[in-house]
Amino acid sequence: MSLASVLSPIENILTEVLIWLHVTAGLTWAWSIVALVVMVRILLVPLAVKQIHSMQSLQLHAPEMKAIQQRYKSDRQRQSEELMKFYRENKINPYASCLPIVLQIPIFIALFFVLKDFQDEIYVNYPESTLEWLNLVNITENTSIGWGPLLLVVYVLSQLTSTWLMSTAMQSAAQRWLIMLLPIFFIPFILRFPAGLMIYWLTTNLWTTGQGIVTRRLMPRPAPPPKRSSRTPPRGATAEPAAAAAGDGSTPARTGPPRRVKRKKGGRKR
């Protein structure tokens, strides 16, 4: 079973949505792709909110998780069990941050197959329409043709910005740099993609960037858990001495530094 046959239901849905946006809404094919991105991202807003909450929780509990990893660093299985237990106790879903991206991958691949045979299967029924976008690129041609490399530059910048906004929960700087450098590694492959696919991914990145800026303002970070220090007395430790002193009718114990008694200097008799 090939990948195209597995994704054929999604491909058919995308085709119908693009035709509806073009015929009914009166958009060009390129702007129909942009509208498609907006529709998909609106549907993913609830998952995006969960993603942000999950990343904030991971960031807040990072010191505790790091302590568990250090405590069981010689026993990987026990370390994994303790981390999963910690996730359950604190209601953390470590995979929630990946859900929006995972759900977009099948749509991205299905749109690739739609654009691959777009001229022969869809455009032939609407010959009066245009395949151009802003007079820069043809959505069915490779990104390397014409002004496609300009879109690629904007894509890389938007990818770096959106990744930086969404990678604040990562613990190490090495992880952040790795995620931010991935778009640069993908450039040789992206040049072979249809320009319409680049428009889709560019619009997605711009949406992610705007979403990150808005959510940072509207969704403040939750307060971190209280930190206990070595000087913090255990619970009930301060109440026990007072209760013991007040249990009988004796004088309560004196608190504070000990009282100093001054000695009188005796004079010598002549």
C-alpha positions in Angstrom: 0.0 0.0 0.0 1.6 3.3 -1.1 1.6 6.6 0.8 -0.6 8.2 -1.9 -3.3 5.6 -1.5 -3.3 6.0 2.3 -3.6 9.8 2.1 -6.1 9.7 -0.8 -9.1 10.6 1.6 -7.2 13.7 2.8 -6.2 14.5 -0.8 -9.8 14.4 -1.9 -10.9 16.7 0.9 -8.2 19.2 0.1 -9.2 19.2 -3.5 -12.8 19.8 -2.8 -11.9 22.6 -0.3 -9.6 24.3 -2.9 -12.3 24.1 -5.6 -14.9 25.5 -3.2 -12.6 28.4 -2.2 -11.8 29.1 -5.9 -15.3 28.8 -7.4 -17.6 29.9 -4.5 -15.4 32.4 -2.6 -13.8 33.7 -5.8 -10.2 33.3 -4.7 -7.3 32.5 -6.9 -5.7 29.1 -6.5 -2.8 30.6 -4.6 -4.9 32.5 -2.2 -7.1 29.5 -1.8 -4.1 27.7 -0.4 -3.6 30.6 2.1 -7.2 30.4 3.1 -6.8 26.6 3.5 -4.0 27.2 6.0 -6.2 29.6 8.0 -9.0 27.1 8.1 -6.7 24.3 9.3 -5.0 26.4 11.9 -8.4 27.6 13.3 -9.4 23.9 13.7 -6.1 23.3 15.6 -6.5 26.2 18.0 -7.7 24.0 20.9 -4.7 21.7 20.5 -2.4 24.8 20.2 -3.7 26.0 23.6 -3.0 22.6 25.1 0.5 22.7 23.5 1.3 26.0 25.2 0.0 24.9 28.6 2.1 21.7 28.3 5.2 23.6 27.4 4.7 26.0 30.3 4.2 23.1 32.7 7.4 21.4 31.4 9.3 24.6 31.9 8.0 25.2 35.5 8.8 21.6 36.6 12.1 21.4 34.8 14.3 21.5 38.0 12.2 18.6 39.5 12.5 16.5 36.4 16.2 17.2 36.2 16.6 16.0 39.8 14.8 12.7 39.0 17.1 12.2 36.0 20.1 12.7 38.1 18.8 10.5 40.9 18.2 7.5 38.6 20.8 8.2 35.9 22.3 4.8 36.3 19.0 3.0 35.9 17.2 4.1 32.7 14.1 2.0 33.3 13.6 3.3 36.8 14.2 6.9 35.6 11.5 6.5 32.9 9.1 5.0 35.4 9.6 7.9 37.9 9.3 10.5 35.1 6.0 9.0 33.9 4.8 8.9 37.5 5.8 12.6 37.9 3.9 13.4 34.7 0.7 11.7 36.0 0.9 13.4 39.4 1.4 16.9 37.9 -1.0 16.3 35.0 1.6 16.9 32.3 1.4 15.5 28.8 4.9 15.6 27.4 3.6 14.8 23.9 1.0 17.5 23.7 3.5 20.0 22.2 4.0 17.7 19.2 0.3 17.2 18.3 -0.3 20.3 16.1 2.8 19.5 14.0 2.0 15.8 13.8 -1.5 16.5 12.6 -0.3 18.9 9.9 2.2 16.5 8.3 -0.5 14.3 6.6 -2.1 17.5 5.2 1.2 18.8 4.0 2.0 15.6 2.2 -1.5 15.2 0.7 -1.3 18.8 -0.6 2.0 17.8 -2.3 0.1 15.1 -4.2 -2.7 17.6 -5.1 -0.3 20.1 -6.5 1.8 17.5 -8.3 -1.1 16.6 -10.7 -2.9 19.9 -10.3 -2.7 21.1 -13.9 -3.8 17.7 -15.4 -6.6 16.9 -12.9 -8.0 20.3 -11.6 -6.7 23.2 -13.6 -7.9 21.7 -16.9 -11.5 22.2 -15.8 -10.8 25.9 -15.0 -8.5 27.1 -17.8 -9.5 30.8 -17.3 -8.0 30.9 -13.8 -4.5 31.8 -13.0 -1.8 29.8 -11.2 0.3 32.9 -10.3 0.7 34.3 -6.9 1.5 38.0 -6.6 3.1 37.7 -10.1 6.0 36.0 -8.4 5.6 32.2 -8.7 3.5 29.6 -10.3 2.0 27.3 -7.6 2.7 24.1 -9.7 6.4 25.0 -10.5 9.3 24.2 -8.3 10.4 26.7 -5.7 13.7 27.1 -7.3 12.1 28.7 -10.4 11.7 32.5 -10.7 11.1 34.3 -7.5 10.8 31.1 -5.6 14.1 31.5 -3.7 12.7 34.8 -2.3 9.9 32.8 -0.8 12.4 30.4 0.6 14.3 33.2 2.4 11.1 34.4 4.0 10.2 30.8 4.9 13.5 30.3 6.7 13.1 33.6 8.6 9.6 32.7 9.6 10.6 29.2 10.6 13.4 30.5 12.8 11.0 33.0 14.4 8.2 30.5 15.0 10.6 27.9 16.3 12.2 30.3 18.7 8.8 31.3 20.1 7.7 27.7 20.6 11.0 26.2 21.9 11.3 28.1 25.2 10.4 25.0 27.1 13.4 23.1 25.9 16.0 22.6 28.6 19.3 22.9 26.8 20.6 25.5 24.4 21.8 22.7 22.1 18.2 21.5 21.6 17.1 25.0 20.7 19.9 25.5 18.2 19.2 22.0 16.6 15.5 22.8 16.1 16.3 26.3 14.7 18.9 25.0 12.2 16.7 22.2 10.8 15.0 24.6 8.2 18.4 25.4 6.8 19.2 21.7 6.4 15.9 21.2 4.5 16.6 23.9 1.9 17.9 21.5 -0.8 14.8 19.4 -0.5 12.4 22.3 -0.3 13.7 23.8 -3.6 12.2 20.7 -5.4 8.8 21.3 -3.8 6.0 23.1 -5.7 5.7 26.8 -4.9 2.2 26.2 -3.7 3.5 24.0 -1.0 6.0 26.7 0.0 3.1 29.1 0.2 1.3 26.7 2.5 4.2 26.2 4.9 5.1 29.9 4.8 1.6 30.9 5.8 1.7 28.2 8.6 4.9 29.7 10.0 3.5 33.2 9.9 0.4 32.0 11.7 2.5 30.2 14.3 4.6 33.4 14.9 1.5 35.5 15.4 -0.1 32.9 17.6 3.0 32.8 19.8 3.1 36.6 20.2 -0.7 36.7 21.0 -0.6 33.8 23.5 2.3 35.2 25.3 0.3 38.3 26.1 -3.1 36.6 26.8 -1.8 33.5 28.6 0.6 34.5 31.3 2.8 31.8 32.8 1.4 30.1 35.8 3.1 30.7 39.2 6.0 28.3 39.9 5.6 25.9 42.8 7.0 27.1 46.1 10.7 26.2 46.6 11.8 24.6 49.9 15.2 25.5 51.3 17.4 23.8 53.9 16.4 26.5 56.4 12.7 25.9 56.0 11.4 24.0 59.0 9.2 21.0 58.5 5.5 21.3 58.9 4.3 21.3 62.5 7.8 21.9 63.8 7.0 25.4 65.1 3.7 24.5 66.6 4.9 21.6 68.8 7.1 23.7 71.3 4.2 26.2 71.8 1.7 23.4 72.4 4.1 21.6 74.8 4.7 24.8 76.8 1.0 25.6 77.0 0.0 22.1 78.0 0.5 22.7 81.7 0.4 25.7 83.9 4.1 26.3 84.0 5.8 29.4 82.7 6.3 29.3 78.9 9.8 28.8 77.8 11.8 32.0 77.0 12.7 32.5 73.4 15.5 34.6 72.0 19.2 34.9 73.1 20.1 34.1 76.7 20.0 36.9 79.3 23.3 38.2 80.5 23.7 39.0 84.1 26.2 41.7 85.0 28.4 41.1 88.0 29.1 43.9 90.5 32.7 44.7 91.0 33.6 44.5 94.7 36.0 47.2 96.1 39.1 46.5 98.2 39.1 47.3 101.9 42.0 49.4 103.0 
